[in-house]
Amino acid sequence: MGFVSNLGSKISHAAQGLGAKAASVIRKGEKIVADNAGTVSNIADKVSGVAGTLATGAAMIGLEPVAVGLGAVAAGAKGVSKVADVAGTAAKGLIGAQAAVSHGKDAIDSLRAGNIGTAIAQGKAAVAGGQLAATAGKRIQRITK
């Protein structure tokens, strides 16, 4: 039994280590998406605007096949902009929700320990994270309509 028990313990520790590393990578990815999705959205909007203008010009001078291609580029860029905007907002909302849960747990632990001041501060931080998540949810509803 000692060998099996020891092996199980080692496997368990290895799995916990891998899980912690995966969670760290996911958190970093969420932050990257939250920080950069707005930039992607802005660039896609600019590409859409330029392609739309060029499509109009091509149609005016009789280059309909070119106008159709540029129109497709404009529409595709607009779609990329919308997806990036939703992804960035969702990532920010997820970060807010995670903060709300984490601060909520810390507030409960502080209350149990008798640290009222710390519990209040953690509670306020939890509310702020929840508000960020709610705001992100409302923005996603507006974007996707």
C-alpha positions as CSV (number, residue, x, y, z in Angstrom):
1,M,0.0,0.0,0.0
2,G,2.9,2.4,0.7
3,F,4.0,2.4,-2.9
4,V,0.5,3.0,-4.3
5,S,-0.1,5.6,-1.8
6,N,3.2,7.4,-2.5
7,L,2.6,7.2,-6.3
8,G,-0.9,8.6,-5.9
9,S,0.4,11.5,-3.8
10,K,3.1,12.3,-6.4
11,I,0.5,12.2,-9.2
12,S,-1.8,14.4,-7.3
13,H,0.9,17.0,-6.6
14,A,2.0,17.0,-10.3
15,A,-1.6,17.5,-11.4
16,Q,-2.1,20.4,-8.9
17,G,1.1,22.0,-10.3
18,L,-0.1,21.6,-13.9
19,G,-3.5,23.0,-12.9
20,A,-1.9,26.1,-11.3
21,K,0.3,26.7,-14.3
22,A,-2.7,26.4,-16.7
23,A,-4.7,28.8,-14.5
24,S,-1.8,31.3,-14.6
25,V,-1.6,31.1,-18.4
26,I,-5.4,31.6,-18.7
27,R,-5.2,34.7,-16.5
28,K,-2.4,36.1,-18.6
29,G,-4.4,35.4,-21.8
30,E,-7.5,37.1,-20.3
31,K,-5.5,40.2,-19.5
32,I,-3.9,40.2,-23.0
33,V,-7.3,40.0,-24.7
34,A,-8.8,42.7,-22.4
35,D,-5.9,45.0,-23.0
36,N,-5.5,44.6,-26.8
37,A,-9.0,43.8,-28.2
38,G,-9.8,47.6,-28.3
39,T,-6.8,48.2,-30.5
40,V,-7.8,45.3,-32.8
41,S,-11.3,46.7,-33.0
42,N,-10.1,50.2,-33.9
43,I,-7.8,49.0,-36.6
44,A,-10.5,46.9,-38.1
45,D,-12.9,49.9,-38.1
46,K,-10.3,51.9,-40.0
47,V,-9.7,49.1,-42.5
48,S,-13.5,48.9,-43.0
49,G,-13.8,52.6,-43.6
50,V,-10.9,52.8,-46.1
51,A,-12.1,49.7,-48.0
52,G,-15.6,51.1,-48.1
53,T,-14.4,54.4,-49.5
54,L,-12.3,52.6,-52.1
55,A,-15.2,50.4,-53.0
56,T,-17.4,53.4,-53.7
57,G,-14.6,55.0,-55.8
58,A,-14.1,51.8,-57.8
59,A,-17.9,51.5,-58.5
60,M,-18.0,55.1,-59.7
61,I,-15.3,54.5,-62.3
62,G,-16.8,51.3,-63.5
63,L,-14.6,48.7,-61.8
64,E,-17.5,46.7,-60.3
65,P,-15.5,43.5,-59.7
66,V,-13.0,45.5,-57.7
67,A,-15.8,47.3,-55.9
68,V,-17.3,44.0,-54.9
69,G,-14.0,42.7,-53.5
70,L,-13.4,45.9,-51.6
71,G,-16.9,45.8,-50.2
72,A,-16.3,42.3,-49.0
73,V,-13.1,43.5,-47.3
74,A,-15.0,46.3,-45.6
75,A,-17.8,44.0,-44.4
76,G,-15.2,41.4,-43.1
77,A,-13.3,44.1,-41.3
78,K,-16.5,45.4,-39.7
79,G,-17.2,41.8,-38.5
80,V,-13.7,41.5,-37.0
81,S,-14.2,44.8,-35.2
82,K,-17.4,43.6,-33.6
83,V,-16.0,40.3,-32.5
84,A,-12.9,42.0,-31.1
85,D,-15.1,44.5,-29.2
86,V,-17.2,41.7,-27.7
87,A,-14.1,39.6,-26.8
88,G,-12.4,42.5,-25.1
89,T,-15.5,43.4,-23.2
90,A,-16.1,39.8,-22.1
91,A,-12.5,39.5,-20.9
92,K,-12.9,42.7,-18.8
93,G,-16.2,41.4,-17.4
94,L,-14.6,38.0,-16.6
95,I,-11.7,39.8,-14.8
96,G,-14.3,41.8,-12.8
97,A,-16.3,38.8,-11.9
98,Q,-13.2,36.9,-10.7
99,A,-12.2,39.9,-8.6
100,A,-15.7,40.0,-7.1
101,V,-15.5,36.4,-6.1
102,S,-11.9,36.7,-4.8
103,H,-12.6,39.8,-2.7
104,G,-15.9,38.3,-1.5
105,K,-14.1,35.3,-0.1
106,D,-11.4,37.5,1.5
107,A,-14.2,39.6,3.1
108,I,-15.8,36.5,4.6
109,D,-12.4,35.3,5.9
110,S,-11.8,38.7,7.4
111,L,-15.2,38.7,9.1
112,R,-14.5,35.2,10.5
113,A,-11.1,36.5,11.8
114,G,-12.8,39.5,13.4
115,N,-11.2,42.1,11.1
116,I,-14.2,44.3,10.4
117,G,-12.2,47.1,8.7
118,T,-10.5,44.7,6.3
119,A,-13.8,42.9,5.6
120,I,-15.5,46.2,4.7
121,A,-12.6,47.2,2.3
122,Q,-12.8,43.7,0.7
123,G,-16.5,44.0,0.4
124,K,-16.2,47.3,-1.4
125,A,-13.7,45.8,-3.8
126,A,-16.0,42.8,-4.4
127,V,-18.9,45.2,-5.2
128,A,-16.6,47.2,-7.6
129,G,-15.7,43.9,-9.4
130,G,-19.3,43.0,-9.6
131,Q,-20.2,46.4,-11.1
132,L,-17.4,46.0,-13.7
133,A,-18.8,42.6,-14.7
134,A,-22.4,43.9,-14.9
135,T,-21.3,46.9,-17.0
136,A,-19.5,44.5,-19.4
137,G,-22.6,42.4,-19.7
138,K,-24.7,45.4,-20.6
139,R,-22.2,46.6,-23.1
140,I,-22.1,43.1,-24.8
141,Q,-25.9,43.2,-25.0
142,R,-25.7,46.6,-26.8
143,I,-22.9,45.5,-29.1
144,T,-24.6,42.2,-30.2
145,K,-28.0,43.8,-31.0
